[in-house]
């Protein structure tokens, strides 16, 4: 059993994450082990990975997620994940564990979750949201190429500490599409194939330099296509709960009335201390690189 760090938690597990996650000697927060999961998870979701739809289930003690042909996962009390493989390789298993599976565990621990990307600029975090294809991962990759830490490219975890929002760093690896590799002219020697598909690659940032502590949230930007009728503008805080709820990354069955109440309260707190912007994404990779330079310069001089 080894110990690693992801999303600010020390994971004790029989899965080999060496070279992907930072190692830890701290007290264990979460146990991840192989086991048998007899309970059924057969409720459809909108979550797809490798073209396979996840199905969801729930017991009195656990949340269940199942990808046919990949594996079953049981998440309990915010501190235990049990997985049952269905013939997949360890690389794919790692990918699925570090996606919605750990997302369900973070949900149990009360974190505010969004489907998006986040980067660290100076001492602050910038979050980018959008529908699939909006460019959030590509935007994060552009910041990564410019030398900034990519805190996550998929699951954004926000914690309220003293009522102020901070982004919890996920782990040093992120995924990028092949067209992003070509468009940003990223060195292929830094990449390895993703287990999620032939057109995606993995970038592993230096483990020693990856942030371990939460990063104060500066802004959340909703990205829209370049031909969108949306205006580039800062949104009023009162619209934050509705806009952010659109980017909930987990099965919709979790959107209970109790969760919605907590979400609205936390979203308003987030909007009180952070900018909520909407932006038509830069048109093309040259414009994207210029956007990164402009944002970097603004943050440095602000």
LUMLUMRO-999019 format. One record per residue (C-alpha): residue number from 1; residue in three letters; chain; x, y, z. Coordinates in nm, 4 decimals. Example, Ala and Ser with C-alpha at 12.3 -4.5 7.8 and 13.67 -1.06 7.14 Angstrom:
REM LUMLUMRO-999019
 seq type mol        X        Y        Z
   1  Ala   A   1.2300  -0.4500   0.7800
   2  Ser   A   1.3670  -0.1060   0.7140
***
This chain:
REM LUMLUMRO-999019
 seq type mol        X        Y        Z
   1  Unk   A   0.0000   0.0000   0.0000
   2  Unk   A   0.1314   0.3437  -0.0951
   3  Unk   A   0.0223   0.6952  -0.0051
   4  Unk   A  -0.0328   0.9762  -0.2545
   5  Unk   A  -0.1829   1.3261  -0.2634
   6  Unk   A  -0.4783   1.4323  -0.4820
   7  Unk   A  -0.7262   1.7158  -0.4213
   8  Unk   A  -0.5469   1.7947  -0.0960
   9  Unk   A  -0.6201   1.4479   0.0432
  10  Unk   A  -0.3785   1.1695   0.1317
  11  Unk   A  -0.4891   0.8539  -0.0477
  12  Unk   A  -0.3749   0.5135   0.0781
  13  Unk   A  -0.4202   0.2635  -0.2030
  14  Unk   A  -0.3107  -0.0557  -0.3741
  15  Unk   A  -0.3263   0.1244  -0.7119
  16  Unk   A   0.0123   0.2399  -0.8412
  17  Unk   A   0.0063   0.6194  -0.8959
  18  Unk   A   0.3852   0.6619  -0.8770
  19  Unk   A   0.5037   0.9290  -1.1202
  20  Unk   A   0.1487   1.0644  -1.1559
  21  Unk   A   0.0610   1.1754  -0.8025
  22  Unk   A   0.2851   1.3244  -0.5377
  23  Unk   A   0.3723   1.0795  -0.2614
  24  Unk   A   0.2698   1.1497   0.0979
  25  Unk   A   0.3667   1.0520   0.4500
  26  Unk   A   0.0721   1.2314   0.6114
  27  Unk   A  -0.2181   1.0705   0.7917
  28  Unk   A  -0.4501   0.8839   0.5552
  29  Unk   A  -0.7687   1.0671   0.4547
  30  Unk   A  -0.9027   0.8178   0.2000
  31  Unk   A  -0.8602   0.4436   0.1500
  32  Unk   A  -0.8849   0.3061  -0.2069
  33  Unk   A  -0.8930  -0.0715  -0.2363
  34  Unk   A  -1.0114  -0.3482  -0.4657
  35  Unk   A  -1.3169  -0.5439  -0.3577
  36  Unk   A  -1.6489  -0.6921  -0.4607
  37  Unk   A  -1.9448  -0.4589  -0.5136
  38  Unk   A  -2.2734  -0.6544  -0.5158
  39  Unk   A  -2.5037  -0.3511  -0.5205
  40  Unk   A  -2.6500  -0.2421  -0.8535
  41  Unk   A  -2.5961   0.0973  -1.0160
  42  Unk   A  -2.8349   0.1107  -1.3117
  43  Unk   A  -2.9659   0.4676  -1.3256
  44  Unk   A  -2.8515   0.6456  -1.6460
  45  Unk   A  -2.6344   0.9599  -1.6247
  46  Unk   A  -2.4974   1.2188  -1.8647
  47  Unk   A  -2.1420   1.1167  -1.7734
  48  Unk   A  -1.9457   0.9548  -2.0554
  49  Unk   A  -1.5829   0.8422  -2.0660
  50  Unk   A  -1.4284   0.6485  -2.3529
  51  Unk   A  -1.7731   0.6571  -2.5087
  52  Unk   A  -1.9222   0.4595  -2.2197
  53  Unk   A  -2.2110   0.6047  -2.0198
  54  Unk   A  -2.1780   0.5798  -1.6426
  55  Unk   A  -2.4704   0.4466  -1.4443
  56  Unk   A  -2.5427   0.5565  -1.0905
  57  Unk   A  -2.6786   0.3979  -0.7762
  58  Unk   A  -2.7171   0.4815  -0.4113
  59  Unk   A  -2.7474   0.2930  -0.0843
  60  Unk   A  -2.7894   0.4181   0.2707
  61  Unk   A  -2.4110   0.4267   0.3105
  62  Unk   A  -2.2605   0.4568  -0.0373
  63  Unk   A  -2.2733   0.6204  -0.3777
  64  Unk   A  -2.2201   0.3813  -0.6697
  65  Unk   A  -2.0851   0.4412  -1.0184
  66  Unk   A  -2.0528   0.1791  -1.2899
  67  Unk   A  -1.8930   0.1897  -1.6343
  68  Unk   A  -1.9720  -0.1281  -1.8279
  69  Unk   A  -1.6519  -0.3044  -1.9279
  70  Unk   A  -1.4423  -0.0714  -1.7106
  71  Unk   A  -1.5370  -0.1250  -1.3482
  72  Unk   A  -1.7686  -0.0670  -1.0563
  73  Unk   A  -1.6992   0.1867  -0.7826
  74  Unk   A  -1.8459   0.2333  -0.4352
  75  Unk   A  -1.7783   0.5589  -0.2478
  76  Unk   A  -1.8562   0.5813   0.1227
  77  Unk   A  -1.8543   0.8513   0.3913
  78  Unk   A  -1.6010   1.0701   0.2136
  79  Unk   A  -1.3145   0.8427   0.3132
  80  Unk   A  -1.3369   0.5127   0.1265
  81  Unk   A  -1.3428   0.4028  -0.2376
  82  Unk   A  -1.3827   0.0374  -0.3325
  83  Unk   A  -1.3316  -0.0604  -0.6969
  84  Unk   A  -1.4121  -0.3800  -0.8831
  85  Unk   A  -1.2365  -0.4127  -1.2155
  86  Unk   A  -1.4151  -0.5388  -1.5238
  87  Unk   A  -1.1112  -0.6380  -1.7284
  88  Unk   A  -0.9620  -0.2925  -1.7798
  89  Unk   A  -0.5928  -0.2008  -1.7564
  90  Unk   A  -0.4438  -0.0090  -1.4632
  91  Unk   A  -0.3945   0.3100  -1.6663
  92  Unk   A  -0.7653   0.3260  -1.7465
  93  Unk   A  -0.8509   0.2421  -1.3871
  94  Unk   A  -0.6398   0.5352  -1.2638
  95  Unk   A  -0.8132   0.7685  -1.5095
  96  Unk   A  -1.1604   0.6706  -1.3893
  97  Unk   A  -1.0662   0.6823  -1.0209
  98  Unk   A  -0.9364   1.0379  -1.0577
  99  Unk   A  -1.2464   1.1626  -1.2416
 100  Unk   A  -1.6073   1.1400  -1.1251
 101  Unk   A  -1.5247   0.8650  -0.8737
 102  Unk   A  -1.3132   1.0923  -0.6571
 103  Unk   A  -1.5639   1.3655  -0.7429
 104  Unk   A  -1.8335   1.1718  -0.5605
 105  Unk   A  -1.6038   1.1428  -0.2601
 106  Unk   A  -1.5391   1.5193  -0.2650
 107  Unk   A  -1.9162   1.5710  -0.2881
 108  Unk   A  -1.9571   1.3623   0.0258
 109  Unk   A  -1.6962   1.5829   0.1951
 110  Unk   A  -1.8991   1.8955   0.1106
 111  Unk   A  -1.6816   2.0612  -0.1522
 112  Unk   A  -1.8304   2.2860  -0.4221
 113  Unk   A  -1.7677   2.1079  -0.7536
 114  Unk   A  -1.7654   2.2302  -1.1117
 115  Unk   A  -1.6871   2.0713  -1.4479
 116  Unk   A  -1.4083   2.2950  -1.5717
 117  Unk   A  -1.0386   2.3765  -1.5682
 118  Unk   A  -0.8296   2.5896  -1.3346
 119  Unk   A  -0.4846   2.7466  -1.3476
 120  Unk   A  -0.2642   2.9181  -1.0912
 121  Unk   A  -0.1541   3.2674  -1.1856
 122  Unk   A   0.0629   3.4297  -0.9225
 123  Unk   A  -0.1014   3.3526  -0.5902
 124  Unk   A  -0.4524   3.3173  -0.7315
 125  Unk   A  -0.6606   3.0669  -0.9260
 126  Unk   A  -0.8555   3.1284  -1.2458
 127  Unk   A  -1.1368   2.8880  -1.3324
 128  Unk   A  -1.2771   2.8314  -1.6824
 129  Unk   A  -1.6159   2.6705  -1.7466
 130  Unk   A  -1.8077   2.5875  -2.0622
 131  Unk   A  -2.0038   2.3230  -2.2464
 132  Unk   A  -1.8014   2.0414  -2.4092
 133  Unk   A  -1.5902   2.1939  -2.6851
 134  Unk   A  -1.6029   2.5436  -2.5384
 135  Unk   A  -1.2262   2.5454  -2.4948
 136  Unk   A  -1.1773   2.5231  -2.1194
 137  Unk   A  -0.9114   2.2491  -2.1352
 138  Unk   A  -0.7394   2.4145  -2.4303
 139  Unk   A  -0.7337   2.7447  -2.2425
 140  Unk   A  -0.5783   2.5720  -1.9422
 141  Unk   A  -0.3207   2.4068  -2.1680
 142  Unk   A  -0.2252   2.7470  -2.3113
 143  Unk   A  -0.1557   2.8732  -1.9597
 144  Unk   A   0.0357   2.5532  -1.8915
 145  Unk   A   0.2558   2.6052  -2.1948
 146  Unk   A   0.3232   2.9617  -2.0734
 147  Unk   A   0.4652   2.8182  -1.7514
 148  Unk   A   0.1678   2.8354  -1.5151
 149  Unk   A   0.0457   2.5411  -1.3086
 150  Unk   A  -0.2689   2.3721  -1.4367
 151  Unk   A  -0.4553   2.2884  -1.1164
 152  Unk   A  -0.7118   2.0729  -1.2987
 153  Unk   A  -0.8505   2.0267  -1.6497
 154  Unk   A  -1.1710   1.8489  -1.5563
 155  Unk   A  -1.2982   1.8591  -1.1992
 156  Unk   A  -1.2726   2.1898  -1.0110
 157  Unk   A  -1.3028   2.1588  -0.6332
 158  Unk   A  -1.3725   2.4802  -0.4427
 159  Unk   A  -1.3606   2.5011  -0.0654
 160  Unk   A  -1.4871   2.7856   0.1491
 161  Unk   A  -1.2340   2.8683   0.4204
 162  Unk   A  -1.3489   3.1471   0.6512
 163  Unk   A  -1.6228   3.2019   0.3891
 164  Unk   A  -1.3602   3.2810   0.1233
 165  Unk   A  -1.3326   3.0511  -0.1817
 166  Unk   A  -1.0132   2.8625  -0.2610
 167  Unk   A  -0.9417   2.6098  -0.5367
 168  Unk   A  -0.8044   2.2779  -0.4166
 169  Unk   A  -0.5247   2.1593  -0.6523
 170  Unk   A  -0.6216   1.8277  -0.8128
 171  Unk   A  -0.3043   1.6513  -0.9294
 172  Unk   A  -0.0130   1.7293  -1.1656
 173  Unk   A  -0.1475   1.5525  -1.4756
 174  Unk   A  -0.3895   1.6934  -1.7311
 175  Unk   A  -0.5317   1.5881  -2.0686
 176  Unk   A  -0.5176   1.7720  -2.4001
 177  Unk   A  -0.6543   1.7037  -2.7466
 178  Unk   A  -0.4263   1.6392  -3.0434
 179  Unk   A  -0.5419   1.9562  -3.2198
 180  Unk   A  -0.4414   2.1503  -2.9059
 181  Unk   A  -0.0980   1.9872  -2.9145
 182  Unk   A  -0.0575   2.0926  -3.2774
 183  Unk   A  -0.2138   2.4372  -3.2388
 184  Unk   A  -0.0112   2.5351  -2.9320
 185  Unk   A   0.3017   2.3664  -3.0708
 186  Unk   A   0.3546   2.1654  -2.7544
 187  Unk   A   0.6648   1.9490  -2.7440
 188  Unk   A   0.5596   1.5887  -2.8080
 189  Unk   A   0.8370   1.4635  -2.5791
 190  Unk   A   0.6367   1.5995  -2.2849
 191  Unk   A   0.3369   1.3846  -2.3716
 192  Unk   A   0.2113   1.0302  -2.3406
 193  Unk   A  -0.1059   0.8786  -2.4862
 194  Unk   A  -0.4171   0.9165  -2.2762
 195  Unk   A  -0.6085   0.6087  -2.1754
 196  Unk   A  -0.9279   0.7955  -2.2643
 197  Unk   A  -0.8782   0.7836  -2.6402
 198  Unk   A  -0.6353   0.8027  -2.9313
 199  Unk   A  -0.6894   1.1766  -2.9854
 200  Unk   A  -0.6023   1.2765  -2.6275
 201  Unk   A  -0.2633   1.3041  -2.4625
 202  Unk   A  -0.1432   1.3385  -2.1042
 203  Unk   A   0.0824   1.6136  -1.9755
 204  Unk   A   0.2511   1.5429  -1.6426
 205  Unk   A   0.3741   1.8569  -1.4690
 206  Unk   A   0.6815   1.8386  -1.2412
 207  Unk   A   0.5582   1.6757  -0.9234
 208  Unk   A   0.7932   1.8693  -0.6978
 209  Unk   A   0.6566   2.2061  -0.8155
 210  Unk   A   0.2859   2.1270  -0.8175
 211  Unk   A   0.0890   2.3233  -0.5529
 212  Unk   A  -0.0296   2.1261  -0.2522
 213  Unk   A  -0.2162   2.3980  -0.0654
 214  Unk   A  -0.5471   2.5622  -0.1656
 215  Unk   A  -0.5208   2.8640  -0.3960
 216  Unk   A  -0.7448   3.1718  -0.3457
 217  Unk   A  -1.0024   3.1976  -0.6239
 218  Unk   A  -0.9730   3.5160  -0.8314
 219  Unk   A  -1.2303   3.4547  -1.1044
 220  Unk   A  -1.4622   3.2105  -1.2788
 221  Unk   A  -1.5008   3.2628  -1.6534
 222  Unk   A  -1.7829   3.1088  -1.8568
 223  Unk   A  -1.6479   3.0446  -2.2076
 224  Unk   A  -1.8746   3.0653  -2.5135
 225  Unk   A  -1.8123   3.0042  -2.8870
 226  Unk   A  -1.6680   3.2945  -3.0827
 227  Unk   A  -1.9942   3.3332  -3.2779
 228  Unk   A  -2.2039   3.3492  -2.9616
 229  Unk   A  -2.4329   3.6443  -2.8987
 230  Unk   A  -2.3052   3.6628  -2.5427
 231  Unk   A  -2.1215   3.9796  -2.4428
 232  Unk   A  -1.7814   3.9827  -2.2815
 233  Unk   A  -1.8778   4.1125  -1.9399
 234  Unk   A  -1.8739   4.0580  -1.5670
 235  Unk   A  -2.1920   3.8996  -1.4368
 236  Unk   A  -2.3881   4.0140  -1.1366
 237  Unk   A  -2.3364   3.8002  -0.8253
 238  Unk   A  -2.7065   3.7104  -0.8053
 239  Unk   A  -2.6871   3.5077  -1.1281
 240  Unk   A  -2.3967   3.2971  -1.0014
 241  Unk   A  -2.6031   3.0167  -0.8413
 242  Unk   A  -2.7979   2.9422  -1.1593
 243  Unk   A  -2.5012   2.9777  -1.3959
 244  Unk   A  -2.2699   2.7621  -1.1849
 245  Unk   A  -2.5336   2.4930  -1.1320
 246  Unk   A  -2.5260   2.4319  -1.5091
 247  Unk   A  -2.1717   2.3002  -1.4662
 248  Unk   A  -2.2362   2.0460  -1.1905
 249  Unk   A  -2.0053   1.7552  -1.2854
 250  Unk   A  -2.1751   1.4606  -1.1146
 251  Unk   A  -2.4948   1.2576  -1.1681
 252  Unk   A  -2.8054   1.4756  -1.1644
 253  Unk   A  -2.9627   1.2401  -0.9105
 254  Unk   A  -2.7527   1.4210  -0.6487
 255  Unk   A  -2.9300   1.7511  -0.7155
 256  Unk   A  -3.1687   1.7153  -0.4241
 257  Unk   A  -3.3544   2.0083  -0.2720
 258  Unk   A  -3.1134   2.0057   0.0214
 259  Unk   A  -2.8128   2.0189  -0.2100
 260  Unk   A  -2.9681   2.3001  -0.4170
 261  Unk   A  -3.0114   2.5113  -0.1025
 262  Unk   A  -2.6471   2.4593  -0.0060
 263  Unk   A  -2.5345   2.5261  -0.3631
 264  Unk   A  -2.7167   2.8606  -0.3813
 265  Unk   A  -2.5748   2.9726  -0.0484
 266  Unk   A  -2.2178   2.8726  -0.1381
 267  Unk   A  -2.2399   3.0161  -0.4919
 268  Unk   A  -2.3396   3.3550  -0.3541
 269  Unk   A  -2.0436   3.3478  -0.1173
 270  Unk   A  -1.8125   3.2597  -0.4046
 271  Unk   A  -1.9498   3.5472  -0.6134
 272  Unk   A  -1.9022   3.7846  -0.3216
 273  Unk   A  -1.5254   3.7361  -0.3240
 274  Unk   A  -1.4567   3.6370  -0.6870
 275  Unk   A  -1.5377   3.7713  -1.0318
 276  Unk   A  -1.7894   3.5765  -1.2408
 277  Unk   A  -1.7288   3.6610  -1.6071
 278  Unk   A  -1.8571   3.5480  -1.9428
 279  Unk   A  -1.6269   3.5563  -2.2442
 280  Unk   A  -1.6379   3.4555  -2.6070
 281  Unk   A  -1.3365   3.2309  -2.6415
 282  Unk   A  -1.0377   3.3647  -2.8378
 283  Unk   A  -1.0655   3.2833  -3.2075
 284  Unk   A  -0.7716   3.0586  -3.2916
 285  Unk   A  -0.4510   2.9600  -3.1162
 286  Unk   A  -0.2673   3.2830  -3.1889
 287  Unk   A  -0.5485   3.4797  -3.0255
 288  Unk   A  -0.5498   3.2342  -2.7352
 289  Unk   A  -0.1776   3.2859  -2.6731
 290  Unk   A  -0.2354   3.6617  -2.6820
 291  Unk   A  -0.5200   3.6209  -2.4326
 292  Unk   A  -0.2879   3.4363  -2.1936
 293  Unk   A  -0.0279   3.7122  -2.2232
 294  Unk   A  -0.2880   3.9841  -2.1642
 295  Unk   A  -0.4415   3.8136  -1.8610
 296  Unk   A  -0.0958   3.7448  -1.7182
 297  Unk   A   0.0051   4.1080  -1.7559
 298  Unk   A  -0.3186   4.2290  -1.5971
 299  Unk   A  -0.2754   4.0012  -1.2947
 300  Unk   A   0.0888   4.0990  -1.2486
 301  Unk   A   0.0057   4.4706  -1.2438
 302  Unk   A  -0.3196   4.4457  -1.0475
***
